[in-house]
C-alpha cells in the first residue's frame, strides 16, 4: 500500500473524531471562557484553593489507586492458576470472567446495591434469621461498597491481561533458574516478575483510568457524600450550571487520562499486551499442568465464583423477592402504567431503543475501527503511537463531558442535530470504536510476514494472500470488536443521560429513573430491568470469548 493511500485510511476517523469529540469540547471551552488564556488559569487557581475541590481531587485519586491495588492483589492468583494449570471447564470459566467487564456500570451498581444495600440480600437474610428490625450492615453509600464494585468491574482487565501474557511467556527461563538451585519464590521474584512487569503496568494503568473516571458506580453507590471528578463535572454542569468550573475540571481530567492512555498504548505496542481476546497465529501452545488435587487451585477458583458471582446472584434474587415471597411481580410491573403518566415509556420500548442504538453503533464502530487499525498497524517506526493515543482519548474521557459537549455544540448551525435520534449513536460510537481498534491492531500485527511471503512465492496474488492469510485471523478479531461495541452501547449511561430524548430512553436510563423514585416497587423494577440488561450483555461476553478460541 502506498504512503498516500495509507494516509487516506485515517481521513474518515479523523473527520469523525474531529466533529464528534474535539468540536464539542472546543465549544464548551469557547462558551465558558471569553478569554481562555487568562480565565482558565484563574479558574484553575481558584479551584485548587478550594478545600472542597482539593478533597474531590484527592478522593478521586486515592480511591482509584486503592481500587487498582486491591484488584491486582485479588486477580493475580486467578491469573496464575489459569496460566499454569489445565482443568476441565477452564475455557467456560474464562468466558464467564469477561462478563463483569462487559456489564454496564448501572448493572454493577444495582448488583452491589442488591447484595450490600439496606434492602439487600445480606441485610434481609440477617434481619430474618436474627430477628432484627434494622439492617445490621451499613455499607450502602460508603467508600467500601464503591471499592468492591470497582474491583468486581475491573477484575477481568487484570485477569485477562496477566493470564494471557503469562501463558505465552517462555517457560525455559524459570525452569533453568530452578535447575540451578533457586527456590520457587526466588525464581518468581528474580525471573517471572520482571517478565510480567510490562503487563502489570498496563493493567494497572487501565484499571486506574477506569476507576478515575467512574461515574455510574459513584452516582448510585457513593451517594451525595462521595464525589469524584466525574461526578463533580456532572454537578457543576447540570445542577449548578457553572460552565467555567465544569470545563476546567474536564480539562484536568482529559490531560491526565491522555497521559495514562499514551503510556498504555506504548506498553501495548512494545510488549504485545492486549486487553481484547487474543486472535494470533503465533500463540504458544500450552497445555498446562494437570489440576489433580491442588488445594490452592480449588480455593482460588471457588473464591472467583464467590466474588464475581455473589453480586449477580443477589441481583437476580432481589428482582424476584417481594414482600410476599418469590414472584415475577416486578417483571410484570415493568409493562404496566399504573400512574397513567404520559411520560411513561414501556421497558420494551427502552429495550428496542437500546438494541437499535447498539446495532447502529456497532456498524459505525467497526468501520471507524477498521480504518484506524489499518493505518496504525503499518507504522513500523512508532510514529503513529501519538495518533493511537489520540484515538483512545474518547474511551477515557468523561462521558458526562461528552454528553454535555454534544448539547452545546449541536444545538445551533451549522450542526443543529440536537434533537436527532442519531446523536446517541455518535456518542456511543466514540466510546465503542477504541475497543475495535484494540481488538484488530494486535491481531493485525501478529500475522507473520513469512506467511504472506510464502503465499506470494507459491504464486498467490495479493488478493488471494489477503483472503487466505490475513482475513481468517482478522475476521475473528473484527467480530470480537463488533460484539464488544454492541455490549458497550447497550450499557452506556454517562453521555446518554444528557442527549437521549425523553421518548427514546435506553435501558440504563430506565434503571436510573427507577432508582431515583422511592418505594419498594420502583426498587424492584430497577432490579428486574438490571437483570434483563445483565442477561443481554452477559450473552455478549460469552460470545466474545467463544469467538476468540
FENDAGI-V474005 format. One record per residue. N is the residue number from 1. RES is the residue in one small letter. PHI is phi in degrees with one decimal (999 if undefined). OMEGA is omega in degrees with one decimal (none if undefined). Layout:
n: [N	N]
res: [RES	RES]
phi: [PHI	PHI]
omega: [OMEGA	OMEGA]
This chain:
n: [1	2	3	4	5	6	7	8	9	10	11	12	13	14	15	16	17	18	19	20	21	22	23	24	25	26	27	28	29	30	31	32	33	34	35	36	37	38	39	40	41	42	43	44	45	46	47	48	49	50	51	52	53	54	55	56	57	58	59	60	61	62	63	64	65	66	67	68	69	70	71	72	73	74	75	76	77	78	79	80	81	82	83	84	85	86	87	88	89	90	91	92	93	94	95	96	97	98	99	100	101	102	103	104	105	106	107	108	109	110	111	112	113	114	115	116	117	118	119	120	121	122	123	124	125	126	127	128	129	130	131	132	133	134	135	136	137	138	139	140	141	142	143	144	145	146	147	148	149	150	151	152	153	154	155	156	157	158	159	160	161	162	163	164	165	166	167	168	169	170	171	172	173	174	175	176	177	178	179	180	181	182	183	184	185	186	187	188	189	190	191	192	193	194	195	196	197	198	199	200	201	202	203	204	205	206	207	208	209	210	211	212	213	214	215	216	217	218	219	220	221	222	223	224	225	226	227	228	229	230	231	232	233	234	235	236	237	238	239	240	241	242	243	244	245	246	247	248	249	250	251	252	253	254	255	256	257	258	259	260	261	262	263	264	265	266	267	268	269	270	271	272	273	274	275	276	277	278	279	280	281	282	283	284	285	286	287	288	289	290	291	292	293	294	295	296	297	298	299	300	301	302	303	304	305	306	307	308	309	310	311	312	313	314	315	316	317	318	319	320	321	322	323	324	325	326	327	328	329	330	331	332	333	334	335	336	337	338	339	340	341	342	343	344	345	346	347	348	349	350	351	352	353	354	355	356	357	358	359	360	361	362	363	364	365	366	367	368	369	370	371	372	373	374	375	376	377	378	379	380	381	382	383	384	385	386	387	388	389	390	391	392	393	394	395	396	397	398	399	400	401	402	403	404	405	406	407	408	409	410	411	412	413	414	415	416	417	418	419	420	421	422	423	424	425	426	427	428	429	430	431	432	433	434	435	436	437	438	439	440	441	442	443	444	445	446	447	448	449	450	451	452	453	454	455	456	457	458	459	460	461	462	463	464	465	466	467	468	469	470	471	472	473	474	475	476	477	478	479	480	481	482	483	484	485	486	487	488	489	490	491	492	493	494	495	496	497	498	499	500	501	502	503	504	505	506	507	508	509	510	511	512	513	514	515	516	517	518	519	520	521	522	523	524	525	526	527	528	529	530	531	532	533	534	535	536	537	538	539	540	541	542	543	544	545	546	547	548	549]
res: [x	x	x	x	x	x	x	x	x	x	x	x	x	x	x	x	x	x	x	x	x	x	x	x	x	x	x	x	x	x	x	x	x	x	x	x	x	x	x	x	x	x	x	x	x	x	x	x	x	x	x	x	x	x	x	x	x	x	x	x	x	x	x	x	x	x	x	x	x	x	x	x	x	x	x	x	x	x	x	x	x	x	x	x	x	x	x	x	x	x	x	x	x	x	x	x	x	x	x	x	x	x	x	x	x	x	x	x	x	x	x	x	x	x	x	x	x	x	x	x	x	x	x	x	x	x	x	x	x	x	x	x	x	x	x	x	x	x	x	x	x	x	x	x	x	x	x	x	x	x	x	x	x	x	x	x	x	x	x	x	x	x	x	x	x	x	x	x	x	x	x	x	x	x	x	x	x	x	x	x	x	x	x	x	x	x	x	x	x	x	x	x	x	x	x	x	x	x	x	x	x	x	x	x	x	x	x	x	x	x	x	x	x	x	x	x	x	x	x	x	x	x	x	x	x	x	x	x	x	x	x	x	x	x	x	x	x	x	x	x	x	x	x	x	x	x	x	x	x	x	x	x	x	x	x	x	x	x	x	x	x	x	x	x	x	x	x	x	x	x	x	x	x	x	x	x	x	x	x	x	x	x	x	x	x	x	x	x	x	x	x	x	x	x	x	x	x	x	x	x	x	x	x	x	x	x	x	x	x	x	x	x	x	x	x	x	x	x	x	x	x	x	x	x	x	x	x	x	x	x	x	x	x	x	x	x	x	x	x	x	x	x	x	x	x	x	x	x	x	x	x	x	x	x	x	x	x	x	x	x	x	x	x	x	x	x	x	x	x	x	x	x	x	x	x	x	x	x	x	x	x	x	x	x	x	x	x	x	x	x	x	x	x	x	x	x	x	x	x	x	x	x	x	x	x	x	x	x	x	x	x	x	x	x	x	x	x	x	x	x	x	x	x	x	x	x	x	x	x	x	x	x	x	x	x	x	x	x	x	x	x	x	x	x	x	x	x	x	x	x	x	x	x	x	x	x	x	x	x	x	x	x	x	x	x	x	x	x	x	x	x	x	x	x	x	x	x	x	x	x	x	x	x	x	x	x	x	x	x	x	x	x	x	x	x	x	x	x	x	x	x	x	x	x	x	x	x	x	x	x	x	x	x	x	x	x	x	x	x	x	x	x	x	x	x	x	x	x	x	x	x	x	x	x	x	x	x	x	x	x	x	x	x	x	x	x	x	x	x]
phi: [999	-68.7	-62.1	-65.1	-66.1	-60.4	-72.5	-67.3	-62.1	-84.8	-62.7	-57.8	-61.3	-62.3	-63.1	-62.6	-66.1	-63.0	-75.1	-102.5	-125.3	-73.7	-62.4	-62.2	-65.5	-61.2	-65.0	-59.1	-67.6	-66.6	-72.3	-76.0	-126.1	-73.3	-131.2	-55.6	-62.1	-105.9	-68.7	-62.7	-63.7	-63.6	-65.5	-63.3	-63.6	-64.1	-63.6	-66.7	-83.3	-86.3	-58.1	-63.5	-68.3	-60.1	-66.1	-62.5	-62.5	-68.2	-63.4	-58.4	-72.4	-74.1	-69.8	-68.2	-65.0	-68.2	-60.5	-63.9	-63.4	-64.2	-61.8	-60.8	-64.0	-76.2	-82.4	-62.3	-58.8	-63.6	-63.9	-63.6	-61.5	-76.2	-93.6	-113.6	-123.2	-118.6	-153.0	-66.3	84.4	-62.1	-66.3	-66.9	-64.1	-61.6	-66.8	-66.9	-65.3	-79.3	-58.9	-56.1	-72.7	-85.0	-67.8	-61.9	-61.2	-65.9	-69.4	-59.9	-62.1	-64.1	-63.9	-74.7	-66.0	-68.6	-85.3	-115.7	-69.5	-61.2	-100.7	-71.0	-63.0	-65.2	-65.3	-62.4	-65.1	-65.0	-64.6	-72.8	-76.0	-98.2	56.5	-102.1	-92.4	-124.2	-63.9	-78.5	-106.9	-121.2	-104.7	-66.0	60.6	-126.4	-68.2	-64.2	-66.4	-63.2	-62.5	-64.4	-66.0	-65.3	-64.1	-60.6	-70.2	-101.1	-55.9	-62.5	-64.1	-65.5	-58.8	-68.8	-64.3	-71.4	-65.6	-63.8	-68.8	-62.9	-64.9	-93.3	-68.1	-64.8	-93.0	-69.9	-67.0	-59.4	-65.7	-64.9	-61.8	-72.0	-66.0	-83.5	105.5	-73.3	-72.3	-60.3	-67.3	-66.8	-62.1	-64.1	-76.0	-92.0	-118.7	-68.3	-60.5	-59.9	-67.5	-83.3	-55.1	-58.9	-70.9	-66.6	-64.2	-62.1	-63.1	-63.2	-62.2	-64.5	-62.7	-61.7	-63.5	-64.8	-74.6	-64.7	-102.8	-63.3	-127.4	-60.1	-63.3	-66.2	-63.7	-86.3	-93.4	-81.3	74.7	-70.7	-81.8	-108.4	-131.3	-100.3	-59.7	-61.5	-66.2	-66.2	-59.5	-61.4	-67.7	-67.8	-78.8	-98.5	-80.0	-100.5	52.0	-97.3	-63.9	-58.1	-67.8	-60.9	-68.0	-67.3	-61.4	-62.6	-62.6	-58.9	-65.9	-63.2	-62.4	-66.0	-68.8	-62.9	-62.2	-64.7	-70.8	-64.1	-65.9	-64.9	-64.1	-67.3	-64.2	-62.5	-69.4	-90.0	-112.3	74.3	-76.2	-143.8	-71.7	-78.0	-56.3	-76.8	-125.3	-121.9	-96.1	-107.8	-64.5	-73.0	-73.3	-138.2	-83.2	81.8	-77.2	-66.7	-71.4	51.8	-121.6	-69.0	-64.2	-62.2	-65.5	-62.7	-63.9	-64.1	-63.3	-63.2	-64.9	-61.3	-61.9	-68.7	-66.7	-91.9	-91.3	-62.4	-63.8	-70.9	-64.8	-63.0	-61.5	-64.9	-62.7	-65.8	-76.9	-118.8	-93.8	-115.0	-66.0	-105.9	107.8	-77.4	-161.1	-93.0	-55.5	-69.0	-66.3	-66.3	-66.2	-60.4	-103.7	-107.7	-124.2	-64.4	-82.3	57.7	-75.1	-74.0	-86.8	-69.3	-121.7	-55.9	-57.2	-59.6	-66.4	-62.5	-64.9	-62.7	-60.5	-62.4	-66.4	-61.7	-61.6	-67.0	-65.0	-64.3	-62.0	-59.8	-61.6	-67.3	-65.3	-64.6	-64.4	-66.0	-65.8	-64.7	-61.0	-66.9	-64.9	-63.3	-74.6	-72.2	-69.7	-83.3	-77.2	-104.2	-116.5	77.2	-73.4	-92.6	-64.7	-66.4	-64.3	-59.9	-63.2	-63.9	-73.9	-85.8	-55.5	-58.2	-66.8	-104.1	-82.9	-54.3	-63.6	-64.2	-62.3	-60.6	-62.9	-68.4	-62.7	-63.1	-63.1	-70.2	-80.1	-111.2	-106.6	-153.3	-57.9	-87.2	-119.4	-91.2	-122.3	-57.6	-95.3	-71.4	-70.7	-80.4	-60.5	-59.8	-64.2	-63.5	-64.5	-64.2	-63.8	-57.4	-82.0	-88.7	-68.0	-58.7	-67.6	-65.6	-61.8	-67.1	-81.7	-75.7	-62.1	-62.5	-65.2	-64.5	-71.3	-82.4	-71.7	-64.9	-64.1	-64.3	-67.1	-64.0	-65.1	-65.1	-65.1	-67.2	-64.3	-75.7	102.2	-74.6	-75.2	-54.6	-66.9	-68.5	-60.6	-61.6	-69.0	-102.6	-113.5	-73.9	-61.8	-57.8	-81.4	-69.5	-61.1	-67.8	-62.8	-66.4	-64.9	-62.7	-61.7	-66.8	-65.4	-62.6	-60.9	-60.3	-66.0	-62.7	-65.3	-59.3	-103.6	-65.3	-128.7	-57.4	-81.4	-64.4	-62.4	-87.3	-106.5	-72.1	-74.5	-56.1	-84.3	-128.5	-73.2	-103.5	-63.7	-60.2	-65.7	-63.1	-62.8	-63.6	-64.0	-64.2	-64.8	-75.8	-101.6	-76.9	107.0	-65.6	-65.0	-65.4	-62.6	-65.2	-67.3	-61.9	-65.4	-64.6	-64.5	-63.9	-64.5	-62.5	-66.0	-61.3	-63.7	-63.2	-73.3	-64.2	-60.2	-62.2	-63.6	-65.6	-62.3	-57.9	-68.6	-66.1	-70.5	-82.1	-128.7]
omega: [-179.7	-178.4	-178.8	179.5	177.7	-179.6	174.4	179.8	-173.8	-177.2	179.5	176.7	178.7	179.1	-179.0	-179.7	178.8	-177.7	-169.8	174.7	-175.8	179.0	175.9	179.1	178.5	178.7	177.8	-177.3	-179.3	-179.2	-175.2	-173.5	177.1	177.4	-172.9	-174.3	-176.7	-174.6	179.9	179.7	-179.4	-179.6	179.3	178.8	177.3	178.8	-178.2	177.1	-178.5	180.0	-178.4	-179.0	176.0	177.7	178.3	-179.8	-179.7	179.5	178.7	-175.8	-173.6	177.6	176.2	178.1	179.8	176.4	179.2	-178.8	-179.9	179.0	178.0	-177.6	-176.6	-175.1	-175.2	177.2	177.9	178.0	178.1	-177.7	-175.2	178.0	-173.3	-175.8	176.6	180.0	-176.9	179.1	-176.9	-178.0	178.4	179.3	178.0	177.2	-179.9	-179.7	-179.5	-174.0	-179.3	-177.6	-180.0	177.2	174.1	179.6	178.0	177.3	177.0	177.9	179.5	-179.3	179.7	173.1	178.0	-178.6	-169.7	-178.4	-179.7	175.6	-174.2	-175.6	-177.3	179.9	178.8	178.6	179.4	178.4	-179.4	-175.5	-179.1	178.3	-178.8	177.8	-178.0	178.0	-176.4	-177.6	-177.6	178.4	179.6	-178.5	173.3	-178.8	-179.8	178.9	177.8	-179.6	179.7	178.8	178.3	177.9	179.1	-175.5	-173.1	-179.6	-175.6	-179.7	-179.7	-178.5	-175.5	-177.4	-173.8	-177.5	179.2	179.7	-178.5	-178.9	-178.2	-179.3	177.1	-177.0	-174.5	-178.3	175.9	-179.9	178.2	178.7	-179.6	177.4	178.6	173.8	-179.9	177.1	179.5	-179.4	179.8	177.5	-179.6	-175.2	-176.9	-174.4	-172.6	-176.3	175.9	177.7	-176.9	-175.0	179.3	-177.5	176.8	177.4	179.6	179.3	-179.4	179.5	-179.2	-179.6	-179.9	179.8	-178.8	177.5	179.9	-178.7	-178.5	-178.4	-176.4	-179.5	-179.9	-176.5	-176.9	-173.5	-176.5	-178.8	-175.7	-175.2	-177.3	-178.2	172.7	178.1	179.8	178.6	179.5	175.4	179.7	-177.9	-178.8	-175.6	-172.5	-175.2	-177.5	-178.2	178.3	-174.2	179.7	-179.0	179.3	-178.8	-179.4	177.2	177.9	-179.8	177.7	-178.3	-178.5	-179.8	-177.7	-178.2	176.6	179.1	-179.6	-178.5	175.3	177.8	-179.7	-178.7	177.6	178.3	-178.4	-176.8	-176.4	-172.2	-178.6	178.0	-179.5	177.1	-174.9	177.8	-175.5	172.3	-175.2	177.0	-178.4	-178.1	178.1	179.0	-177.1	-179.0	178.4	177.4	178.4	-176.2	-178.6	-175.4	-178.7	-175.0	-178.8	-179.1	-179.8	179.2	-179.1	180.0	178.1	178.7	177.7	179.8	-178.7	-176.4	-175.5	-176.8	-174.9	177.0	-178.8	176.2	178.2	177.6	178.8	-179.8	-179.4	180.0	179.9	-179.1	178.2	179.4	179.8	-179.3	-177.5	-176.6	174.2	-176.2	-176.4	177.4	179.0	-178.6	178.8	-174.5	177.7	177.9	-175.3	-178.8	-177.0	-177.7	178.2	179.3	-177.7	175.2	-178.0	178.2	177.1	177.0	177.2	178.0	179.5	177.8	-178.8	-179.5	177.9	178.9	-176.8	179.0	178.4	178.1	-178.4	-179.9	-178.2	-178.4	179.1	-179.6	-178.5	179.7	179.6	179.8	-177.8	-179.6	178.7	177.0	-172.0	-173.4	179.5	178.0	-177.7	-176.7	177.2	-177.7	-176.5	-176.4	177.1	177.1	177.3	178.6	179.7	179.6	174.8	-177.0	-179.1	180.0	-176.1	179.4	179.4	175.2	176.8	177.4	178.4	-178.5	-179.9	177.0	176.8	179.8	-177.7	-171.5	-170.8	178.9	-179.5	178.6	10.3	-178.8	-179.0	-177.4	-176.9	-177.3	-178.4	177.8	-179.3	-175.4	175.6	179.1	178.9	179.3	179.9	179.7	177.3	-177.1	-172.3	-170.4	172.0	177.1	176.4	177.8	-178.6	176.5	-175.4	-170.3	178.0	179.2	179.9	-179.0	-176.0	-177.3	-178.2	177.7	-177.7	178.0	178.5	-178.6	179.1	178.1	-179.9	179.0	179.9	175.8	-179.5	176.1	177.3	178.7	178.5	175.6	178.5	-175.0	-172.0	-179.7	-174.2	-170.1	179.0	178.4	-176.8	-178.2	179.7	178.0	179.3	178.2	177.4	177.8	179.5	179.4	177.9	178.0	178.6	-178.9	179.4	179.4	180.0	-175.2	-175.8	-175.8	-170.5	179.8	-176.2	-178.8	178.0	-163.6	179.2	178.3	-177.8	-177.6	178.4	178.4	174.1	-178.6	175.9	177.5	178.3	178.3	-179.4	178.6	177.7	178.5	-176.6	-177.9	-179.4	174.3	-179.0	-178.0	178.7	177.2	179.9	178.4	175.4	178.4	179.9	178.9	177.8	177.9	178.8	179.0	178.0	-178.7	-178.4	-177.4	177.6	175.5	176.4	178.4	178.2	179.3	179.1	-177.6	180.0	-179.9	-177.1	-177.5	none]
